[in-house]
């Protein structure tokens, strides 16, 4: 009975070691990111935030038949959101 329990315990330990090594391998591959890829990601995040916000402002202006006031307001909001996204991403990169 104890021998069977010891064998099952050994099998569980082996499985845990195997899973840990797979997780460590995946984490290493995630950290091995190209600096160009990181820069492209940050640039894309910024441009997307500005573009989407400006597009929302454009359609609000079109709907309300106003001057480009909402485009400017949402452009500023998008720029701030984009900058915050870039800062958040860079903090996560420096954390690793």
Phi and psi restraints in degrees (range 20) as a CNS / XPLOR table:
assign (resid 1 and name C) (resid 2 and name N)
       (resid 2 and name CA) (resid 2 and name C) 1.0 -65.8 20.0 2
assign (resid 2 and name N) (resid 2 and name CA)
       (resid 2 and name C) (resid 3 and name N) 1.0 -35.5 20.0 2
assign (resid 2 and name C) (resid 3 and name N)
       (resid 3 and name CA) (resid 3 and name C) 1.0 -63.6 20.0 2
assign (resid 3 and name N) (resid 3 and name CA)
       (resid 3 and name C) (resid 4 and name N) 1.0 -41.3 20.0 2
assign (resid 3 and name C) (resid 4 and name N)
       (resid 4 and name CA) (resid 4 and name C) 1.0 -64.7 20.0 2
assign (resid 4 and name N) (resid 4 and name CA)
       (resid 4 and name C) (resid 5 and name N) 1.0 -42.2 20.0 2
assign (resid 4 and name C) (resid 5 and name N)
       (resid 5 and name CA) (resid 5 and name C) 1.0 -63.6 20.0 2
assign (resid 5 and name N) (resid 5 and name CA)
       (resid 5 and name C) (resid 6 and name N) 1.0 -41.1 20.0 2
assign (resid 5 and name C) (resid 6 and name N)
       (resid 6 and name CA) (resid 6 and name C) 1.0 -64.1 20.0 2
assign (resid 6 and name N) (resid 6 and name CA)
       (resid 6 and name C) (resid 7 and name N) 1.0 -38.6 20.0 2
assign (resid 6 and name C) (resid 7 and name N)
       (resid 7 and name CA) (resid 7 and name C) 1.0 -66.7 20.0 2
assign (resid 7 and name N) (resid 7 and name CA)
       (resid 7 and name C) (resid 8 and name N) 1.0 -42.0 20.0 2
assign (resid 7 and name C) (resid 8 and name N)
       (resid 8 and name CA) (resid 8 and name C) 1.0 -65.6 20.0 2
assign (resid 8 and name N) (resid 8 and name CA)
       (resid 8 and name C) (resid 9 and name N) 1.0 -38.7 20.0 2
assign (resid 8 and name C) (resid 9 and name N)
       (resid 9 and name CA) (resid 9 and name C) 1.0 -63.8 20.0 2
assign (resid 9 and name N) (resid 9 and name CA)
       (resid 9 and name C) (resid 10 and name N) 1.0 -40.8 20.0 2
assign (resid 9 and name C) (resid 10 and name N)
       (resid 10 and name CA) (resid 10 and name C) 1.0 -64.3 20.0 2
assign (resid 10 and name N) (resid 10 and name CA)
       (resid 10 and name C) (resid 11 and name N) 1.0 -41.2 20.0 2
assign (resid 10 and name C) (resid 11 and name N)
       (resid 11 and name CA) (resid 11 and name C) 1.0 -63.2 20.0 2
assign (resid 11 and name N) (resid 11 and name CA)
       (resid 11 and name C) (resid 12 and name N) 1.0 -41.3 20.0 2
assign (resid 11 and name C) (resid 12 and name N)
       (resid 12 and name CA) (resid 12 and name C) 1.0 -64.9 20.0 2
assign (resid 12 and name N) (resid 12 and name CA)
       (resid 12 and name C) (resid 13 and name N) 1.0 -42.7 20.0 2
assign (resid 12 and name C) (resid 13 and name N)
       (resid 13 and name CA) (resid 13 and name C) 1.0 -61.9 20.0 2
assign (resid 13 and name N) (resid 13 and name CA)
       (resid 13 and name C) (resid 14 and name N) 1.0 -41.1 20.0 2
assign (resid 13 and name C) (resid 14 and name N)
       (resid 14 and name CA) (resid 14 and name C) 1.0 -63.4 20.0 2
assign (resid 14 and name N) (resid 14 and name CA)
       (resid 14 and name C) (resid 15 and name N) 1.0 -41.5 20.0 2
assign (resid 14 and name C) (resid 15 and name N)
       (resid 15 and name CA) (resid 15 and name C) 1.0 -64.8 20.0 2
assign (resid 15 and name N) (resid 15 and name CA)
       (resid 15 and name C) (resid 16 and name N) 1.0 -41.0 20.0 2
assign (resid 15 and name C) (resid 16 and name N)
       (resid 16 and name CA) (resid 16 and name C) 1.0 -63.4 20.0 2
assign (resid 16 and name N) (resid 16 and name CA)
       (resid 16 and name C) (resid 17 and name N) 1.0 -43.1 20.0 2
assign (resid 16 and name C) (resid 17 and name N)
       (resid 17 and name CA) (resid 17 and name C) 1.0 -61.5 20.0 2
assign (resid 17 and name N) (resid 17 and name CA)
       (resid 17 and name C) (resid 18 and name N) 1.0 -41.7 20.0 2
assign (resid 17 and name C) (resid 18 and name N)
       (resid 18 and name CA) (resid 18 and name C) 1.0 -63.8 20.0 2
assign (resid 18 and name N) (resid 18 and name CA)
       (resid 18 and name C) (resid 19 and name N) 1.0 -44.2 20.0 2
assign (resid 18 and name C) (resid 19 and name N)
       (resid 19 and name CA) (resid 19 and name C) 1.0 -66.2 20.0 2
assign (resid 19 and name N) (resid 19 and name CA)
       (resid 19 and name C) (resid 20 and name N) 1.0 -40.9 20.0 2
assign (resid 19 and name C) (resid 20 and name N)
       (resid 20 and name CA) (resid 20 and name C) 1.0 -61.6 20.0 2
assign (resid 20 and name N) (resid 20 and name CA)
       (resid 20 and name C) (resid 21 and name N) 1.0 -42.9 20.0 2
assign (resid 20 and name C) (resid 21 and name N)
       (resid 21 and name CA) (resid 21 and name C) 1.0 -65.7 20.0 2
assign (resid 21 and name N) (resid 21 and name CA)
       (resid 21 and name C) (resid 22 and name N) 1.0 -36.8 20.0 2
assign (resid 21 and name C) (resid 22 and name N)
       (resid 22 and name CA) (resid 22 and name C) 1.0 -65.3 20.0 2
assign (resid 22 and name N) (resid 22 and name CA)
       (resid 22 and name C) (resid 23 and name N) 1.0 -41.4 20.0 2
assign (resid 22 and name C) (resid 23 and name N)
       (resid 23 and name CA) (resid 23 and name C) 1.0 -65.0 20.0 2
assign (resid 23 and name N) (resid 23 and name CA)
       (resid 23 and name C) (resid 24 and name N) 1.0 -43.5 20.0 2
assign (resid 23 and name C) (resid 24 and name N)
       (resid 24 and name CA) (resid 24 and name C) 1.0 -62.9 20.0 2
assign (resid 24 and name N) (resid 24 and name CA)
       (resid 24 and name C) (resid 25 and name N) 1.0 -38.3 20.0 2
assign (resid 24 and name C) (resid 25 and name N)
       (resid 25 and name CA) (resid 25 and name C) 1.0 -64.5 20.0 2
assign (resid 25 and name N) (resid 25 and name CA)
       (resid 25 and name C) (resid 26 and name N) 1.0 -43.6 20.0 2
assign (resid 25 and name C) (resid 26 and name N)
       (resid 26 and name CA) (resid 26 and name C) 1.0 -64.1 20.0 2
assign (resid 26 and name N) (resid 26 and name CA)
       (resid 26 and name C) (resid 27 and name N) 1.0 -41.8 20.0 2
assign (resid 26 and name C) (resid 27 and name N)
       (resid 27 and name CA) (resid 27 and name C) 1.0 -64.5 20.0 2
assign (resid 27 and name N) (resid 27 and name CA)
       (resid 27 and name C) (resid 28 and name N) 1.0 -38.4 20.0 2
assign (resid 27 and name C) (resid 28 and name N)
       (resid 28 and name CA) (resid 28 and name C) 1.0 -64.9 20.0 2
assign (resid 28 and name N) (resid 28 and name CA)
       (resid 28 and name C) (resid 29 and name N) 1.0 -41.3 20.0 2
assign (resid 28 and name C) (resid 29 and name N)
       (resid 29 and name CA) (resid 29 and name C) 1.0 -66.8 20.0 2
assign (resid 29 and name N) (resid 29 and name CA)
       (resid 29 and name C) (resid 30 and name N) 1.0 -34.4 20.0 2
assign (resid 29 and name C) (resid 30 and name N)
       (resid 30 and name CA) (resid 30 and name C) 1.0 -67.3 20.0 2
assign (resid 30 and name N) (resid 30 and name CA)
       (resid 30 and name C) (resid 31 and name N) 1.0 -38.1 20.0 2
assign (resid 30 and name C) (resid 31 and name N)
       (resid 31 and name CA) (resid 31 and name C) 1.0 -73.8 20.0 2
assign (resid 31 and name N) (resid 31 and name CA)
       (resid 31 and name C) (resid 32 and name N) 1.0 -21.3 20.0 2
assign (resid 31 and name C) (resid 32 and name N)
       (resid 32 and name CA) (resid 32 and name C) 1.0 -84.8 20.0 2
assign (resid 32 and name N) (resid 32 and name CA)
       (resid 32 and name C) (resid 33 and name N) 1.0 62.2 20.0 2
assign (resid 32 and name C) (resid 33 and name N)
       (resid 33 and name CA) (resid 33 and name C) 1.0 -104.3 20.0 2
assign (resid 33 and name N) (resid 33 and name CA)
       (resid 33 and name C) (resid 34 and name N) 1.0 143.4 20.0 2
assign (resid 33 and name C) (resid 34 and name N)
       (resid 34 and name CA) (resid 34 and name C) 1.0 -69.5 20.0 2
assign (resid 34 and name N) (resid 34 and name CA)
       (resid 34 and name C) (resid 35 and name N) 1.0 137.2 20.0 2
assign (resid 34 and name C) (resid 35 and name N)
       (resid 35 and name CA) (resid 35 and name C) 1.0 -61.3 20.0 2
assign (resid 35 and name N) (resid 35 and name CA)
       (resid 35 and name C) (resid 36 and name N) 1.0 -33.3 20.0 2
assign (resid 35 and name C) (resid 36 and name N)
       (resid 36 and name CA) (resid 36 and name C) 1.0 -64.5 20.0 2
assign (resid 36 and name N) (resid 36 and name CA)
       (resid 36 and name C) (resid 37 and name N) 1.0 -39.6 20.0 2
assign (resid 36 and name C) (resid 37 and name N)
       (resid 37 and name CA) (resid 37 and name C) 1.0 -63.2 20.0 2
assign (resid 37 and name N) (resid 37 and name CA)
       (resid 37 and name C) (resid 38 and name N) 1.0 -40.1 20.0 2
assign (resid 37 and name C) (resid 38 and name N)
       (resid 38 and name CA) (resid 38 and name C) 1.0 -65.2 20.0 2
assign (resid 38 and name N) (resid 38 and name CA)
       (resid 38 and name C) (resid 39 and name N) 1.0 -43.5 20.0 2
assign (resid 38 and name C) (resid 39 and name N)
       (resid 39 and name CA) (resid 39 and name C) 1.0 -64.0 20.0 2
assign (resid 39 and name N) (resid 39 and name CA)
       (resid 39 and name C) (resid 40 and name N) 1.0 -41.2 20.0 2
assign (resid 39 and name C) (resid 40 and name N)
       (resid 40 and name CA) (resid 40 and name C) 1.0 -64.5 20.0 2
assign (resid 40 and name N) (resid 40 and name CA)
       (resid 40 and name C) (resid 41 and name N) 1.0 -38.9 20.0 2
assign (resid 40 and name C) (resid 41 and name N)
       (resid 41 and name CA) (resid 41 and name C) 1.0 -63.0 20.0 2
assign (resid 41 and name N) (resid 41 and name CA)
       (resid 41 and name C) (resid 42 and name N) 1.0 -45.5 20.0 2
assign (resid 41 and name C) (resid 42 and name N)
       (resid 42 and name CA) (resid 42 and name C) 1.0 -65.8 20.0 2
assign (resid 42 and name N) (resid 42 and name CA)
       (resid 42 and name C) (resid 43 and name N) 1.0 -42.2 20.0 2
assign (resid 42 and name C) (resid 43 and name N)
       (resid 43 and name CA) (resid 43 and name C) 1.0 -63.3 20.0 2
assign (resid 43 and name N) (resid 43 and name CA)
       (resid 43 and name C) (resid 44 and name N) 1.0 -40.9 20.0 2
assign (resid 43 and name C) (resid 44 and name N)
       (resid 44 and name CA) (resid 44 and name C) 1.0 -66.1 20.0 2
assign (resid 44 and name N) (resid 44 and name CA)
       (resid 44 and name C) (resid 45 and name N) 1.0 -40.3 20.0 2
assign (resid 44 and name C) (resid 45 and name N)
       (resid 45 and name CA) (resid 45 and name C) 1.0 -60.9 20.0 2
assign (resid 45 and name N) (resid 45 and name CA)
       (resid 45 and name C) (resid 46 and name N) 1.0 -42.7 20.0 2
assign (resid 45 and name C) (resid 46 and name N)
       (resid 46 and name CA) (resid 46 and name C) 1.0 -66.3 20.0 2
assign (resid 46 and name N) (resid 46 and name CA)
       (resid 46 and name C) (resid 47 and name N) 1.0 -49.5 20.0 2
assign (resid 46 and name C) (resid 47 and name N)
       (resid 47 and name CA) (resid 47 and name C) 1.0 -63.2 20.0 2
assign (resid 47 and name N) (resid 47 and name CA)
       (resid 47 and name C) (resid 48 and name N) 1.0 -40.1 20.0 2
assign (resid 47 and name C) (resid 48 and name N)
       (resid 48 and name CA) (resid 48 and name C) 1.0 -63.6 20.0 2
assign (resid 48 and name N) (resid 48 and name CA)
       (resid 48 and name C) (resid 49 and name N) 1.0 -42.2 20.0 2
assign (resid 48 and name C) (resid 49 and name N)
       (resid 49 and name CA) (resid 49 and name C) 1.0 -63.2 20.0 2
assign (resid 49 and name N) (resid 49 and name CA)
       (resid 49 and name C) (resid 50 and name N) 1.0 -44.6 20.0 2
assign (resid 49 and name C) (resid 50 and name N)
       (resid 50 and name CA) (resid 50 and name C) 1.0 -66.0 20.0 2
assign (resid 50 and name N) (resid 50 and name CA)
       (resid 50 and name C) (resid 51 and name N) 1.0 -43.3 20.0 2
assign (resid 50 and name C) (resid 51 and name N)
       (resid 51 and name CA) (resid 51 and name C) 1.0 -63.7 20.0 2
assign (resid 51 and name N) (resid 51 and name CA)
       (resid 51 and name C) (resid 52 and name N) 1.0 -48.2 20.0 2
assign (resid 51 and name C) (resid 52 and name N)
       (resid 52 and name CA) (resid 52 and name C) 1.0 -63.9 20.0 2
assign (resid 52 and name N) (resid 52 and name CA)
       (resid 52 and name C) (resid 53 and name N) 1.0 -44.0 20.0 2
assign (resid 52 and name C) (resid 53 and name N)
       (resid 53 and name CA) (resid 53 and name C) 1.0 -64.8 20.0 2
assign (resid 53 and name N) (resid 53 and name CA)
       (resid 53 and name C) (resid 54 and name N) 1.0 -42.1 20.0 2
assign (resid 53 and name C) (resid 54 and name N)
       (resid 54 and name CA) (resid 54 and name C) 1.0 -65.0 20.0 2
assign (resid 54 and name N) (resid 54 and name CA)
       (resid 54 and name C) (resid 55 and name N) 1.0 -38.3 20.0 2
assign (resid 54 and name C) (resid 55 and name N)
       (resid 55 and name CA) (resid 55 and name C) 1.0 -64.2 20.0 2
assign (resid 55 and name N) (resid 55 and name CA)
       (resid 55 and name C) (resid 56 and name N) 1.0 -40.8 20.0 2
assign (resid 55 and name C) (resid 56 and name N)
       (resid 56 and name CA) (resid 56 and name C) 1.0 -62.1 20.0 2
assign (resid 56 and name N) (resid 56 and name CA)
       (resid 56 and name C) (resid 57 and name N) 1.0 -44.4 20.0 2
assign (resid 56 and name C) (resid 57 and name N)
       (resid 57 and name CA) (resid 57 and name C) 1.0 -62.1 20.0 2
assign (resid 57 and name N) (resid 57 and name CA)
       (resid 57 and name C) (resid 58 and name N) 1.0 -39.5 20.0 2
assign (resid 57 and name C) (resid 58 and name N)
       (resid 58 and name CA) (resid 58 and name C) 1.0 -60.8 20.0 2
assign (resid 58 and name N) (resid 58 and name CA)
       (resid 58 and name C) (resid 59 and name N) 1.0 -47.1 20.0 2
assign (resid 58 and name C) (resid 59 and name N)
       (resid 59 and name CA) (resid 59 and name C) 1.0 -70.7 20.0 2
assign (resid 59 and name N) (resid 59 and name CA)
       (resid 59 and name C) (resid 60 and name N) 1.0 -31.3 20.0 2
assign (resid 59 and name C) (resid 60 and name N)
       (resid 60 and name CA) (resid 60 and name C) 1.0 -66.9 20.0 2
assign (resid 60 and name N) (resid 60 and name CA)
       (resid 60 and name C) (resid 61 and name N) 1.0 -43.4 20.0 2
assign (resid 60 and name C) (resid 61 and name N)
       (resid 61 and name CA) (resid 61 and name C) 1.0 -61.4 20.0 2
assign (resid 61 and name N) (resid 61 and name CA)
       (resid 61 and name C) (resid 62 and name N) 1.0 -41.9 20.0 2
assign (resid 61 and name C) (resid 62 and name N)
       (resid 62 and name CA) (resid 62 and name C) 1.0 -64.7 20.0 2
assign (resid 62 and name N) (resid 62 and name CA)
       (resid 62 and name C) (resid 63 and name N) 1.0 -41.6 20.0 2
assign (resid 62 and name C) (resid 63 and name N)
       (resid 63 and name CA) (resid 63 and name C) 1.0 -68.1 20.0 2
assign (resid 63 and name N) (resid 63 and name CA)
       (resid 63 and name C) (resid 64 and name N) 1.0 -41.6 20.0 2
assign (resid 63 and name C) (resid 64 and name N)
       (resid 64 and name CA) (resid 64 and name C) 1.0 -89.8 20.0 2
assign (resid 64 and name N) (resid 64 and name CA)
       (resid 64 and name C) (resid 65 and name N) 1.0 -3.9 20.0 2
assign (resid 64 and name C) (resid 65 and name N)
       (resid 65 and name CA) (resid 65 and name C) 1.0 53.4 20.0 2
assign (resid 65 and name N) (resid 65 and name CA)
       (resid 65 and name C) (resid 66 and name N) 1.0 51.8 20.0 2
assign (resid 65 and name C) (resid 66 and name N)
       (resid 66 and name CA) (resid 66 and name C) 1.0 -111.3 20.0 2
assign (resid 66 and name N) (resid 66 and name CA)
       (resid 66 and name C) (resid 67 and name N) 1.0 172.3 20.0 2
assign (resid 66 and name C) (resid 67 and name N)
       (resid 67 and name CA) (resid 67 and name C) 1.0 -70.3 20.0 2
assign (resid 67 and name N) (resid 67 and name CA)
       (resid 67 and name C) (resid 68 and name N) 1.0 174.6 20.0 2
assign (resid 67 and name C) (resid 68 and name N)
       (resid 68 and name CA) (resid 68 and name C) 1.0 -71.7 20.0 2
assign (resid 68 and name N) (resid 68 and name CA)
       (resid 68 and name C) (resid 69 and name N) 1.0 38.8 20.0 2
assign (resid 68 and name C) (resid 69 and name N)
       (resid 69 and name CA) (resid 69 and name C) 1.0 -68.9 20.0 2
assign (resid 69 and name N) (resid 69 and name CA)
       (resid 69 and name C) (resid 70 and name N) 1.0 -41.7 20.0 2
assign (resid 69 and name C) (resid 70 and name N)
       (resid 70 and name CA) (resid 70 and name C) 1.0 -72.5 20.0 2
assign (resid 70 and name N) (resid 70 and name CA)
       (resid 70 and name C) (resid 71 and name N) 1.0 -30.0 20.0 2
assign (resid 70 and name C) (resid 71 and name N)
       (resid 71 and name CA) (resid 71 and name C) 1.0 -61.8 20.0 2
assign (resid 71 and name N) (resid 71 and name CA)
       (resid 71 and name C) (resid 72 and name N) 1.0 -45.8 20.0 2
assign (resid 71 and name C) (resid 72 and name N)
       (resid 72 and name CA) (resid 72 and name C) 1.0 -65.5 20.0 2
assign (resid 72 and name N) (resid 72 and name CA)
       (resid 72 and name C) (resid 73 and name N) 1.0 -42.4 20.0 2
assign (resid 72 and name C) (resid 73 and name N)
       (resid 73 and name CA) (resid 73 and name C) 1.0 -62.2 20.0 2
assign (resid 73 and name N) (resid 73 and name CA)
       (resid 73 and name C) (resid 74 and name N) 1.0 -48.6 20.0 2
assign (resid 73 and name C) (resid 74 and name N)
       (resid 74 and name CA) (resid 74 and name C) 1.0 -72.5 20.0 2
assign (resid 74 and name N) (resid 74 and name CA)
       (resid 74 and name C) (resid 75 and name N) 1.0 -26.8 20.0 2
assign (resid 74 and name C) (resid 75 and name N)
       (resid 75 and name CA) (resid 75 and name C) 1.0 -62.5 20.0 2
assign (resid 75 and name N) (resid 75 and name CA)
       (resid 75 and name C) (resid 76 and name N) 1.0 -44.4 20.0 2
assign (resid 75 and name C) (resid 76 and name N)
       (resid 76 and name CA) (resid 76 and name C) 1.0 -64.8 20.0 2
assign (resid 76 and name N) (resid 76 and name CA)
       (resid 76 and name C) (resid 77 and name N) 1.0 -43.5 20.0 2
assign (resid 76 and name C) (resid 77 and name N)
       (resid 77 and name CA) (resid 77 and name C) 1.0 -60.8 20.0 2
assign (resid 77 and name N) (resid 77 and name CA)
       (resid 77 and name C) (resid 78 and name N) 1.0 -43.5 20.0 2
assign (resid 77 and name C) (resid 78 and name N)
       (resid 78 and name CA) (resid 78 and name C) 1.0 -64.3 20.0 2
assign (resid 78 and name N) (resid 78 and name CA)
       (resid 78 and name C) (resid 79 and name N) 1.0 -38.0 20.0 2
assign (resid 78 and name C) (resid 79 and name N)
       (resid 79 and name CA) (resid 79 and name C) 1.0 -64.9 20.0 2
assign (resid 79 and name N) (resid 79 and name CA)
       (resid 79 and name C) (resid 80 and name N) 1.0 -43.3 20.0 2
assign (resid 79 and name C) (resid 80 and name N)
       (resid 80 and name CA) (resid 80 and name C) 1.0 -64.0 20.0 2
assign (resid 80 and name N) (resid 80 and name CA)
       (resid 80 and name C) (resid 81 and name N) 1.0 -43.6 20.0 2
assign (resid 80 and name C) (resid 81 and name N)
       (resid 81 and name CA) (resid 81 and name C) 1.0 -63.4 20.0 2
assign (resid 81 and name N) (resid 81 and name CA)
       (resid 81 and name C) (resid 82 and name N) 1.0 -40.8 20.0 2
assign (resid 81 and name C) (resid 82 and name N)
       (resid 82 and name CA) (resid 82 and name C) 1.0 -63.8 20.0 2
assign (resid 82 and name N) (resid 82 and name CA)
       (resid 82 and name C) (resid 83 and name N) 1.0 -43.0 20.0 2
assign (resid 82 and name C) (resid 83 and name N)
       (resid 83 and name CA) (resid 83 and name C) 1.0 -63.8 20.0 2
assign (resid 83 and name N) (resid 83 and name CA)
       (resid 83 and name C) (resid 84 and name N) 1.0 -42.2 20.0 2
assign (resid 83 and name C) (resid 84 and name N)
       (resid 84 and name CA) (resid 84 and name C) 1.0 -62.9 20.0 2
assign (resid 84 and name N) (resid 84 and name CA)
       (resid 84 and name C) (resid 85 and name N) 1.0 -38.3 20.0 2
assign (resid 84 and name C) (resid 85 and name N)
       (resid 85 and name CA) (resid 85 and name C) 1.0 -63.3 20.0 2
assign (resid 85 and name N) (resid 85 and name CA)
       (resid 85 and name C) (resid 86 and name N) 1.0 -43.7 20.0 2
assign (resid 85 and name C) (resid 86 and name N)
       (resid 86 and name CA) (resid 86 and name C) 1.0 -64.9 20.0 2
assign (resid 86 and name N) (resid 86 and name CA)
       (resid 86 and name C) (resid 87 and name N) 1.0 -43.2 20.0 2
assign (resid 86 and name C) (resid 87 and name N)
       (resid 87 and name CA) (resid 87 and name C) 1.0 -62.2 20.0 2
assign (resid 87 and name N) (resid 87 and name CA)
       (resid 87 and name C) (resid 88 and name N) 1.0 -43.4 20.0 2
assign (resid 87 and name C) (resid 88 and name N)
       (resid 88 and name CA) (resid 88 and name C) 1.0 -62.8 20.0 2
assign (resid 88 and name N) (resid 88 and name CA)
       (resid 88 and name C) (resid 89 and name N) 1.0 -42.7 20.0 2
assign (resid 88 and name C) (resid 89 and name N)
       (resid 89 and name CA) (resid 89 and name C) 1.0 -64.4 20.0 2
assign (resid 89 and name N) (resid 89 and name CA)
       (resid 89 and name C) (resid 90 and name N) 1.0 -42.5 20.0 2
assign (resid 89 and name C) (resid 90 and name N)
       (resid 90 and name CA) (resid 90 and name C) 1.0 -67.4 20.0 2
assign (resid 90 and name N) (resid 90 and name CA)
       (resid 90 and name C) (resid 91 and name N) 1.0 -33.7 20.0 2
assign (resid 90 and name C) (resid 91 and name N)
       (resid 91 and name CA) (resid 91 and name C) 1.0 -65.5 20.0 2
assign (resid 91 and name N) (resid 91 and name CA)
       (resid 91 and name C) (resid 92 and name N) 1.0 -39.1 20.0 2
assign (resid 91 and name C) (resid 92 and name N)
       (resid 92 and name CA) (resid 92 and name C) 1.0 -67.5 20.0 2
assign (resid 92 and name N) (resid 92 and name CA)
       (resid 92 and name C) (resid 93 and name N) 1.0 -36.0 20.0 2
assign (resid 92 and name C) (resid 93 and name N)
       (resid 93 and name CA) (resid 93 and name C) 1.0 -67.6 20.0 2
assign (resid 93 and name N) (resid 93 and name CA)
       (resid 93 and name C) (resid 94 and name N) 1.0 -44.7 20.0 2
assign (resid 93 and name C) (resid 94 and name N)
       (resid 94 and name CA) (resid 94 and name C) 1.0 -67.7 20.0 2
assign (resid 94 and name N) (resid 94 and name CA)
       (resid 94 and name C) (resid 95 and name N) 1.0 -27.1 20.0 2
assign (resid 94 and name C) (resid 95 and name N)
       (resid 95 and name CA) (resid 95 and name C) 1.0 -66.2 20.0 2
assign (resid 95 and name N) (resid 95 and name CA)
       (resid 95 and name C) (resid 96 and name N) 1.0 -38.7 20.0 2
